[in-house]
Amino acid sequence: MNDLGPSDARRVVCISGGTSGIGAGLVAAFLEAGDRVFTCGRNPDKVARLGADWPEPIEQGQLTILTGDVTDARFRAELVDGIRAAAGRLDVLVNNAGVILAAGDLEESVDAWRATLETNLIAPFSLVQSCLGLLELGRSPAVVNLSSACARHPFASCTSTSYSVSKAGLEMLTQRLALGLGPRGIRVNAVAPGVVASAMWGEHVELMQETIEQRHVLGREAVTPADVAAAVLFLVSPRARLVTGATLAVDAGYALG
């Protein structure tokens, strides 16, 4: 049942991969802005932890969390059907889900390449495609794709070729979708963070800190999920009403040289 009336001022927001790291920061930012948030993640434990962090918004119907993989067409259909039934439209889509599965140049396996491209590039395209009807019903609809400083140049500090290429492709996808969806009133932009202190680094905390010291021109400080969320909130706001096809770097100067 649609729980948003025609006069409801809340934005309807869908965030893929919202259960940890940047994604959890995005969920927090949109909830604190008063928006209606739908998110998802593959890991049931992370889904449960996010739910435990936000019991009141879940109880009040402000936050919906699904367990599933955005590379799965059936799950994408389930996600979109749930948004349609509960809200009837979509104002903001944030393609945040991403993976780094391998490191190296030709050392990376073809299977790792395929899996990386499926999550980092094909799933964002597929989610926009699946959500298009709901976005067309949205209020000032906007899409934001989460790229990376590693999309900008073959930096030695970006150790995964498949990841860098997938994010470079995502930035071109951002421009192509901006061009194609602009006449429908849908803006499409990207945010490219530098080194974000998140679980994606796993046990490689020392490497993370070394990369920050090498590449972050503004100092030895990691980009935070809140920094990224602030950029996303700007891009989906009326202040960015004429911004489309752009990639906003939130990288402390990582990509400058």
Phi, psi and omega per residue, in radians:
M1 nan 2.348 3.137
N2 -1.189 2.086 -3.111
D3 -1.751 0.185 3.103
L4 -1.988 2.101 3.078
G5 -1.375 2.926 -3.097
P6 -1.091 -0.427 -3.121
S7 -1.663 0.033 -3.110
D8 -1.175 2.169 -3.052
A9 -1.520 -0.140 -3.109
R10 -1.159 2.428 2.977
R11 -1.319 2.601 3.031
V12 -1.772 2.108 -2.959
V13 -2.196 2.354 3.023
C14 -2.080 2.209 -3.128
I15 -2.167 2.030 3.080
S16 -1.409 2.547 3.120
G17 1.086 0.787 -3.029
G18 -1.655 0.274 -2.997
T19 -1.680 -0.108 3.116
S20 -2.784 2.928 3.040
G21 0.970 -2.340 3.137
I22 -0.997 -0.728 -3.104
G23 -1.038 -0.784 3.118
A24 -1.124 -0.630 3.068
G25 -1.113 -0.665 3.086
L26 -1.149 -0.769 3.101
V27 -1.004 -0.828 -3.137
A28 -1.038 -0.781 -3.085
A29 -1.116 -0.769 -3.127
F30 -1.245 -0.629 3.072
L31 -1.112 -0.767 3.138
E32 -1.151 -0.419 3.057
A33 -1.404 -0.074 3.103
G34 1.571 0.216 -3.048
D35 -1.487 2.856 3.072
R36 -1.606 2.066 -2.953
V37 -2.052 2.306 2.965
F38 -2.006 2.303 3.105
T39 -2.531 3.016 -3.070
C40 -2.727 2.830 3.067
G41 -2.809 2.786 -3.080
R42 -1.462 -0.470 -3.001
N43 -1.622 2.000 -3.102
P44 -1.046 -0.595 3.132
D45 -1.142 -0.737 3.117
K46 -1.187 -0.639 3.077
V47 -1.064 -0.774 3.139
A48 -1.121 -0.714 3.140
R49 -1.129 -0.734 3.107
L50 -1.091 -0.732 3.102
G51 -1.057 -0.685 3.119
A52 -1.165 -0.487 3.124
D53 -1.300 -0.426 -3.025
W54 -2.299 1.012 -3.088
P55 -1.142 -0.667 -3.082
E56 -1.195 -0.837 3.076
P57 -1.036 -0.593 3.100
I58 -1.167 -0.799 -3.129
E59 -1.090 -0.622 -3.114
Q60 -1.506 -0.008 3.119
G61 1.391 0.241 3.121
Q62 -1.452 -0.427 -3.109
L63 -2.254 2.253 3.047
T64 -2.131 2.220 -3.134
I65 -2.100 2.205 3.108
L66 -2.001 2.590 3.046
T67 -1.714 2.101 -3.130
G68 3.047 2.994 -3.057
D69 -1.961 2.134 -3.085
V70 -1.218 -0.154 3.029
T71 -1.418 -0.127 -3.104
D72 -1.661 2.052 -3.086
A73 -1.056 -0.647 3.138
R74 -1.159 -0.671 3.113
F75 -1.199 -0.712 3.101
R76 -1.009 -0.713 3.125
A77 -1.128 -0.691 3.101
E78 -1.104 -0.745 3.124
L79 -1.085 -0.848 -3.114
V80 -1.141 -0.735 3.113
D81 -1.067 -0.667 3.124
G82 -1.146 -0.717 3.104
I83 -1.139 -0.753 -3.135
R84 -1.062 -0.778 -3.100
A85 -1.192 -0.667 -3.041
A86 -1.502 -0.567 -2.999
A87 -2.220 -0.461 3.075
G88 1.393 -0.039 3.141
R89 -2.841 3.010 3.040
L90 -2.444 2.189 -3.125
D91 -1.693 -0.587 -3.074
V92 -2.409 2.255 2.998
L93 -2.084 2.142 3.092
V94 -1.996 1.962 3.095
N95 -1.505 1.625 -3.054
N96 -1.863 -0.492 -3.055
A97 -0.978 2.284 -3.130
G98 -2.752 2.755 -3.130
V99 -2.419 2.661 2.871
I100 -2.146 2.014 -3.006
L101 -1.946 -0.213 -3.054
A102 -2.713 2.946 3.083
A103 -2.377 2.658 3.104
G104 2.053 -3.019 3.096
D105 -1.829 -1.652 3.080
L106 -1.387 -0.058 3.112
E107 -1.275 -0.389 -3.108
E108 -1.236 2.456 -3.119
S109 -1.359 2.725 3.074
V110 -1.096 -0.631 3.118
D111 -1.095 -0.704 3.101
A112 -1.137 -0.694 3.073
W113 -1.039 -0.861 -3.113
R114 -1.036 -0.804 -3.099
A115 -1.148 -0.671 3.117
T116 -1.128 -0.819 3.138
L117 -1.142 -0.630 3.119
E118 -1.038 -0.795 -3.089
T119 -1.401 -0.780 -2.962
N120 -1.493 -0.364 -3.044
L121 -2.237 -0.874 -3.075
I122 -1.262 -0.720 3.134
A123 -1.076 -0.754 3.072
P124 -1.026 -0.751 3.075
F125 -1.046 -0.796 -3.084
S126 -1.148 -0.638 3.127
L127 -1.189 -0.722 3.067
V128 -1.059 -0.776 3.120
Q129 -1.037 -0.787 -3.117
S130 -1.198 -0.597 -3.059
C131 -1.587 -0.027 -2.993
L132 -0.961 -0.804 -3.128
G133 -1.048 -0.696 3.117
L134 -1.250 -0.639 3.098
L135 -1.140 -0.650 3.124
E136 -1.128 -0.410 3.072
L137 -1.571 -0.076 -3.041
G138 -1.359 2.934 3.089
R139 -1.675 2.039 -3.082
S140 0.811 0.988 -2.989
P141 -1.108 2.510 -3.111
A142 -2.552 2.532 3.059
V143 -2.058 2.398 3.035
V144 -2.241 2.217 3.104
N145 -1.807 2.389 3.130
L146 -1.585 1.884 3.103
S147 -1.688 -2.552 -3.096
S148 -2.849 2.669 3.003
A149 -1.015 -0.425 -3.126
C150 -1.222 -0.175 3.079
A151 -1.355 -0.278 -2.910
R152 -1.533 -0.448 -3.008
H153 -2.908 2.625 3.115
P154 -1.344 1.099 3.140
F155 -1.070 2.445 3.070
A156 -1.091 -0.489 -3.132
S157 -1.294 -0.244 3.039
C158 -1.614 1.725 -2.886
T159 -1.486 -0.183 -3.132
S160 -1.907 1.986 3.130
T161 -1.151 -0.739 -3.113
S162 -1.098 -0.686 3.117
Y163 -1.142 -0.851 -3.126
S164 -1.038 -0.774 -3.136
V165 -1.151 -0.698 3.139
S166 -1.092 -0.670 -3.131
K167 -1.324 -0.588 3.030
A168 -1.093 -0.728 3.073
G169 -1.098 -0.639 3.133
L170 -1.128 -0.609 3.105
E171 -1.204 -0.652 3.046
M172 -1.200 -0.664 3.062
L173 -1.041 -0.703 3.106
T174 -0.995 -0.795 -3.138
Q175 -1.182 -0.749 -3.136
R176 -1.112 -0.738 3.128
L177 -1.201 -0.633 3.083
A178 -1.055 -0.742 3.121
L179 -1.146 -0.773 -3.070
G180 -1.318 -0.581 -3.044
L181 -1.709 -0.183 3.110
G182 -0.935 -0.805 3.129
P183 -1.081 -0.313 3.092
R184 -1.614 0.062 3.113
G185 1.435 0.270 -3.120
I186 -1.844 2.122 3.093
R187 -1.587 2.528 -3.136
V188 -2.345 2.124 3.136
N189 -2.388 3.076 3.128
A190 -2.393 2.760 3.001
V191 -2.161 2.319 -3.103
A192 -2.057 1.682 3.139
P193 -1.333 2.774 2.935
G194 -1.487 -2.414 -3.126
V195 -1.357 2.051 3.114
V196 -1.861 2.238 3.094
A197 -1.261 1.803 -3.094
S198 -2.622 3.021 -3.115
A199 -1.143 -0.275 -3.139
M200 -1.064 -0.429 3.127
W201 -1.345 -0.283 3.108
G202 1.009 -2.210 -3.114
E203 -1.517 0.019 -3.018
H204 -1.607 0.838 -3.105
V205 -1.140 -0.658 -3.138
E206 -1.124 -0.739 3.090
L207 -1.101 -0.695 3.106
M208 -1.024 -0.816 -3.114
Q209 -1.176 -0.663 3.089
E210 -1.081 -0.712 -3.138
T211 -1.149 -0.717 3.089
I212 -1.030 -0.805 -3.102
E213 -1.160 -0.585 3.134
Q214 -1.323 -0.691 -2.872
R215 -1.959 -0.440 -3.075
H216 -1.412 1.754 -3.076
V217 -1.062 -0.584 -3.072
L218 -1.401 0.025 3.087
G219 2.323 -3.138 -3.030
R220 -1.580 0.820 -3.081
E221 -2.131 2.351 3.104
A222 -1.283 2.646 2.929
V223 -1.200 2.437 3.127
T224 -1.797 2.753 3.023
P225 -0.958 -0.594 3.120
A226 -1.150 -0.621 3.077
D227 -1.069 -0.785 -3.134
V228 -1.154 -0.747 -3.132
A229 -1.079 -0.665 3.125
A230 -1.077 -0.678 3.116
A231 -1.176 -0.724 3.122
V232 -1.118 -0.775 3.128
L233 -1.047 -0.670 3.074
F234 -1.085 -0.817 -3.056
L235 -1.140 -0.437 3.135
V236 -1.720 0.077 -3.093
S237 -1.620 2.887 3.070
P238 -1.046 -0.420 3.127
R239 -1.114 -0.393 3.134
A240 -1.883 0.512 -2.990
R241 -1.079 -0.437 3.128
L242 -1.898 0.287 3.124
V243 -1.758 2.076 3.050
T244 -2.669 2.582 -3.105
G245 1.351 0.220 -3.069
A246 -1.757 2.670 2.969
T247 -2.068 2.080 -3.123
L248 -1.660 2.046 -3.135
A249 -1.437 2.195 3.031
V250 -2.148 1.230 -2.886
D251 -2.279 0.229 3.134
A252 0.951 0.403 3.132
G253 1.568 0.214 -3.115
Y254 -0.872 -0.805 -2.974
A255 -1.564 0.178 -3.072
L256 -1.299 -0.393 -3.131
G257 3.070 nan nan
